Amino acid sequence: MPTDKAVIIGVETLAGANIASIWADRCTVVGVTGRQRFALDGCHVIVAAAEDRHMLTDIIDAEMPKSIVFCGPASHSAWDWSHDFDVKSQSERLAVVCRAASRCASRVIVVSSDAACSGPFLFSRDDDQLTIDRAALSIRQIETVATDSNALAVRTHLFGWSPAADSWIEQIWTAIAEGKPVYASGANYATPILASDFAGLLWKAKTCGLHGLHNLAGAERASMWHFATVLSGFAGVALKVMSPASALAIGDFGLNNQSGFGQETSLDSRRIQSALQMRLPRLNDAVARFVEQATSGYRDRITAALDLPALAASAA
């Protein structure tokens, strides 16, 4: 039985669920969520309302974990970004976690987002002075709380299977599998990394004792359009496309994050790659694993956490 213990706050998020699933084979995992009737295989789940900070402190005091992973709304990638959360509340919640962690000598890891970056560089380094917009300001506030507390803050761009099955890539996959047209921008670029691959690398970063702000994303830069074509290739199905005008007319799910002016959120992860002495996953390999997870049981394990209806079968 593993003696190491990790508390994953926000276990219902794409980041949290995948970290919990991968780490469950390496340590005891306790997940904290505000969702009722949430149950993830291999993880002891505690339901705690987001506003109940006293309970959050009580959980950390009682569990005495070696590490705490904070996966709030700011862990969503730039392609899944939503401004619909209270930045002040999230920052205050993280501050509570950091104070509780210091009492039991726990390491805090915060999963952050490439939405903190919007140029002007092709690949943004950890220490670059970046263009500031609304998303970046939201993320910077949360990252500052982390770094001021000597925690590890990791910027990334995650894709993968999630309990809510509502991420951009999952909806693109469903559309491809059902032969429906999709709209994917050729002007929005990022460095996507499969969430399960990220979880394995994050475990290595934890064991190496890293702290401060680090980028940890995929090895290759890709647009939403390129990503969709790679995915359809592995699915063995021709990609059907729709025009931006058609997408707007039907309220396409991904269009809000696909500005016609383009957005550059690619991350330079060479510093953490050197520290971990591990290769970053390439896009084709990561997408192939994502497709394989659709039928291997991995996707079912993640989506079963919210007792959702089964997704459509793999198009492969």
LUMKE-726239 format. One line per field, with one value per residue (C-alpha): x, y negated, z. Coordinates in steps of 0.001 Angstrom, whole numbers, plus 524288, in hexadecimal, padded with zeros to 5 digits. Example, Ala and Ser with C-alpha at 12.3 -4.5 7.8 and 13.67 -1.06 7.14 Angstrom:
# residues 2
c1 (8300C, 83566)
c2 (81194, 80424)
c3 (81E78, 81BE4)
//
This chain:
# residues 316
c1 (80000, 805E0, 809FA, 80A43, 7FD7F, 7F8A9, 7EC9F, 7E73C, 7DEBB, 7D5D5, 7D623, 7CA36, 7D1F4, 7D8E1, 7E5E7, 7E1B0, 7DB3C, 7E6CD, 7F0CF, 7E8EC, 7E79D, 7F622, 7FAF9, 7F1C8, 7FB6B, 8068B, 800A7, 7F445, 7EBA1, 7E127, 7D8C7, 7D169, 7C5DE, 7B9D9, 7B1F4, 7A868, 7A890, 7B662, 7BDF2, 7CAE2, 7D07A, 7DCD1, 7DA4F, 7D3E1, 7CAEA, 7C693, 7BBDE, 7BE6B, 7B787, 7C0E0, 7BD4D, 7BF99, 7CDCC, 7CD43, 7CA17, 7D54F, 7DE8E, 7D8BD, 7DADB, 7E930, 7EB51, 7E4D9, 7EB0D, 7F8E3, 7FC94, 80A76, 80572, 7F97B, 7F5D9, 7ECFE, 7E532, 7DBB7, 7D523, 7E23C, 7E746, 7DED1, 7E698, 7E5B3, 7DD07, 7D3A4, 7D4EB, 7C944, 7C8D2, 7BD3F, 7C3E1, 7C709, 7D5AA, 7D5F6, 7CEF7, 7D839, 7E42A, 7DF28, 7DC27, 7E9F4, 7EF87, 7E7DB, 7ED6F, 7FB56, 7FA0E, 7F472, 7FF1D, 809D7, 804D8, 80649, 81254, 80AD1, 80F8B, 805C1, 804EB, 7FC19, 7F7EC, 7F748, 7F408, 7FA5B, 7EF34, 7F8BE, 7FFD3, 7FB40, 80829, 80FA9, 8192E, 8179F, 81B1F, 81961, 823C6, 820D1, 826C1, 82267, 81B6A, 80ECA, 80385, 7F93D, 7EAD2, 7DF58, 7E290, 7F0E1, 7ED98, 7E4C9, 7EF3F, 7FA4A, 7F305, 7F1E6, 7FFEB, 804D1, 7FE32, 80503, 81298, 811C9, 80F59, 81AFC, 811BD, 813BD, 80B29, 80AA7, 80588, 80093, 7F6BD, 7EF85, 7E6F9, 7E0F7, 7D511, 7CDB7, 7C2AE, 7B987, 7BD9D, 7BC52, 7CA04, 7CC88, 7D408, 7C995, 7BF03, 7C748, 7C97D, 7BAE5, 7B807, 7C253, 7BD61, 7AF6E, 7B367, 7AF3F, 7B64F, 7BF13, 7C518, 7D32F, 7DB30, 7E7ED, 7EC2C, 7EBFD, 7F8A3, 7FCA3, 80568, 7FB84, 7FF2A, 7F6C6, 7F1F0, 7F660, 80409, 80434, 8007E, 80C34, 81581, 80F66, 81235, 82078, 82087, 81AEC, 8253B, 82FF5, 82B46, 82969, 8232E, 8201D, 819C9, 81C91, 816E7, 81385, 80CEA, 80E6E, 81A6F, 813A4, 80C1C, 7FF2B, 7F32C, 7E574, 7E3E8, 7F05D, 7EC62, 7DF11, 7E541, 7EEA6, 7E367, 7DB03, 7E698, 7E7E9, 7D931, 7D9BE, 7CEC4, 7CF26, 7CE06, 7C1B0, 7C2CE, 7B96A, 7BB83, 7BCCA, 7AFDF, 7A8E6, 7AF19, 7AA82, 79CC2, 79B71, 7A2E8, 7AE7F, 7B44F, 7C257, 7C0D1, 7C169, 7CFAE, 7D325, 7D540, 7D787, 7E2FE, 7EA51, 7F034, 7FDB1, 7FE88, 80979, 8127F, 8212D, 82300, 83197, 834FD, 82C9F, 8305D, 83E9D, 83B85, 833E0, 83D0F, 83148, 82C3B, 81FCA, 81554, 813B5, 80646, 80420, 807DA, 7FF1A, 7F355, 7F557, 7F4D8, 7E89C, 7E1D1, 7E66F, 7E0D4, 7D365, 7D29C, 7DC6F, 7D389, 7DACD, 7D05D, 7C595, 7CCA0, 7CD3B, 7BF78, 7B957, 7BD1E, 7B0F7, 7A8AF, 7A6F8, 7A10B, 7AB11, 7B15C, 7B095, 7B986, 7C6D0, 7C690, 7D2C0)
c2 (80000, 7F2BB, 7EA74, 7DDB4, 7D61D, 7CB5F, 7C2CE, 7BE6C, 7B254, 7B10F, 7BF99, 7BDB5, 7B58E, 7BB36, 7B8B6, 7BDEC, 7CA66, 7CE50, 7CB46, 7D31C, 7DE9D, 7DF3A, 7DC8D, 7E6A4, 7F152, 7EA12, 7E4A4, 7E371, 7D948, 7D134, 7C900, 7BCC9, 7B829, 7AFAC, 7B91A, 7C27B, 7D0F8, 7D04B, 7DD17, 7DF99, 7ED53, 7EE34, 7E143, 7DE42, 7D2BB, 7C878, 7BEE1, 7B120, 7A4D8, 79B69, 79087, 79924, 795DB, 79AD2, 7A875, 7A780, 7A47A, 7AF9E, 7B931, 7B58E, 7B5F8, 7C35D, 7C99D, 7C433, 7C631, 7C53E, 7BD86, 7B591, 7B307, 7A751, 7A89D, 79D54, 796D4, 790AE, 79E31, 79DD6, 79C4F, 79052, 7981A, 79B3D, 78E67, 78839, 77B86, 780A4, 781FF, 77945, 7769E, 77093, 77C3C, 785DE, 77E1D, 77DB3, 78C3E, 78F2E, 78679, 78E74, 79AF0, 795AE, 7919F, 79EE1, 7A5BB, 79E6F, 7A3A2, 7B1CC, 7AFDA, 7B344, 7AF8C, 7A783, 7A8D3, 79FBD, 7A366, 796F0, 793EF, 78F50, 7857A, 77D2D, 77B11, 77416, 77099, 76957, 774D0, 7811C, 78999, 782FD, 7860F, 78714, 779C4, 77221, 76531, 768C0, 76137, 75F15, 76163, 7651C, 7739F, 77105, 767F2, 77257, 77CC6, 773F3, 77113, 77F8F, 78269, 77764, 77D6F, 78A41, 784D0, 77BE7, 78843, 78F72, 798C5, 79E9A, 797FE, 79F1C, 7989C, 7A22E, 7A4E2, 7B15D, 7B99D, 7C6B0, 7CD61, 7C663, 7CA2D, 7C01F, 7C414, 7B5D6, 7B1BB, 7ACAD, 7B8C1, 7C219, 7BAED, 7BABE, 7C965, 7CBE7, 7C3C7, 7CB2B, 7D84E, 7D4C1, 7CF4B, 7C17C, 7B55F, 7ADB0, 7A038, 79F6B, 792FE, 7930A, 786C1, 78B63, 7921C, 79975, 7A49B, 7AEF8, 7BA10, 7C5F1, 7C4C5, 7D279, 7CFB7, 7C2F2, 7CA1A, 7D321, 7C7C6, 7C03B, 7CBC0, 7CAF6, 7BC36, 7BED8, 7C8EE, 7BFC7, 7B54C, 7AA8F, 79DC2, 790BD, 78EA4, 79875, 79B4D, 7A99A, 7ABDD, 7B3E4, 7B414, 7AEB5, 7A27B, 7A4ED, 79D50, 7A1DC, 7A545, 7AD71, 7B45C, 7B7D8, 7BD3C, 7C5C1, 7CAB8, 7CDF9, 7D517, 7DE04, 7DFEF, 7E432, 7DAE8, 7CF9B, 7C27C, 7BB0F, 7AC6E, 7A11A, 792CD, 788F2, 782DC, 78FF3, 79278, 7855F, 787D0, 79463, 78FA7, 798AD, 79D11, 79998, 78D00, 783ED, 78787, 786F0, 7789E, 775B5, 76D39, 778D7, 77BA2, 780C2, 7882F, 791B9, 79489, 796AF, 7A1F4, 7A41A, 79FCD, 7AA22, 7B41F, 7B21D, 7B2E1, 7BF91, 7C532, 7CA98, 7C89A, 7C118, 7C8B7, 7C60A, 7C2C3, 7CEE9, 7D7F4, 7D0B4, 7D0BB, 7DF3A, 7E1DA, 7D958, 7E17D, 7EE27, 7E9A5, 7E8D6, 7F7AA, 7FC55, 7F95C, 7ED14, 7E3DC, 7EBD5, 7EB0F, 7DC32, 7D9AA, 7E349, 7DA03, 7D1D7, 7DD58, 7D779, 7DEE8, 7E6A9, 7DF08, 7E350, 7EE82, 7EBA5, 7E7F0, 7EFF8)
c3 (80000, 7FC4B, 807EE, 80046, 8001A, 7F719, 7F83E, 7EB06, 7EC7B, 7E0AC, 7DDA0, 7D4D9, 7CB09, 7BF30, 7C5E8, 7D31C, 7CE40, 7C5D7, 7D05B, 7DA37, 7D0D7, 7CD86, 7DB4E, 7E159, 7DD68, 7E441, 7F0BD, 7F8B0, 7F21B, 7F8D0, 7EFBC, 7F3F0, 7EBD5, 7ECE7, 7E48D, 7EAE3, 7E749, 7E1D9, 7E2BE, 7DBD7, 7DBF2, 7E43B, 7EB18, 7F824, 7F53B, 7FF11, 7FB5D, 80052, 7FBC5, 7F519, 7FE9D, 80AA7, 80D57, 81B49, 81642, 80CA2, 817D9, 81FDC, 814A8, 8134B, 8220C, 822DF, 816E0, 818F7, 80A9A, 8057C, 7F9E1, 7F623, 7E7F0, 7E585, 7D8D7, 7D843, 7CC91, 7C918, 7C528, 7B8D6, 7AC56, 7A39F, 79A52, 7A57C, 7ACB0, 7B36B, 7BB17, 7C2BB, 7CFF3, 7DB7D, 7DB04, 7E897, 7EE73, 7E7C9, 7EC30, 7FA23, 7F9C5, 7F532, 7FFEE, 809F2, 80428, 80499, 812D5, 816A8, 80EE1, 8161A, 8231C, 81ECC, 81624, 809AD, 7FC27, 7F44A, 7E585, 7DDB6, 7CFEE, 7C7E5, 7B9BA, 7AD36, 7ACBF, 7B49D, 7A7BD, 79B8D, 79536, 790BA, 79028, 78801, 793C7, 7A104, 7AB31, 7B9B4, 7BC86, 7B06D, 7B1FC, 7AB26, 7A54C, 7AFC1, 7AD2D, 7B5CA, 7B60B, 7B8E4, 7C42D, 7CA25, 7C950, 7CDEC, 7DA96, 7DD8A, 7D963, 7E22B, 7EE00, 7EAA3, 7E878, 7F46A, 7FC5D, 7F645, 7EF45, 7E1BF, 7D774, 7CA7D, 7BE1F, 7B41E, 7A943, 7AC97, 7A3DC, 7A724, 7ACC7, 7B796, 7C0ED, 7BACC, 7ACEE, 7A8E4, 7A4CB, 79705, 792E3, 7980F, 790AF, 78455, 7860A, 78765, 77B3C, 77368, 7785B, 77473, 7673D, 76AAA, 765A4, 76ECA, 76EC4, 7734E, 77240, 76AD9, 77214, 7804D, 78436, 79076, 79508, 7994B, 7A27A, 7A5A3, 7B3A1, 7B75B, 7B1EC, 7B97F, 7C5FA, 7C4A3, 7C255, 7CDA0, 7D69A, 7D275, 7D516, 7E2A1, 7E5ED, 7E11D, 7EA8F, 7E076, 7E488, 7DE43, 7D0FB, 7C619, 7B8B0, 7B660, 7A946, 79CE2, 7943A, 78824, 78492, 77DB0, 779A1, 77CDB, 76E7D, 76E10, 77A96, 774E0, 76867, 77044, 77892, 76CC2, 766B7, 7727F, 772A9, 76475, 760E5, 75745, 75DFB, 75A73, 75C44, 75D5E, 75A99, 765C3, 7616F, 76284, 76FBA, 774DB, 76FD8, 777BF, 783C4, 781C1, 78EC8, 78BA4, 78422, 78FCC, 791B7, 78332, 7801E, 771D4, 775D3, 77B68, 78893, 78C11, 798F0, 795A5, 7A121, 7A18E, 7AB38, 7A988, 7B75B, 7BE04, 7B3AB, 7B75E, 7C5E1, 7C458, 7BA0B, 7B2CD, 7A511, 7A2E1, 79B66, 78CF2, 7878D, 77F2E, 78A60, 793EE, 78AC6, 7881D, 796CE, 79813, 78D99, 793E9, 7A102, 79AB6, 79A20, 7A458, 7AFD9, 7B3CF, 7AE81, 7B4EC, 7C1FE, 7C118, 7BC0E, 7C59B, 7D0A5, 7CDEE, 7C99A, 7BC02, 7B093, 7A8D5, 79DC4, 78FA3, 78BE6, 78623, 777DE, 7758A)
//
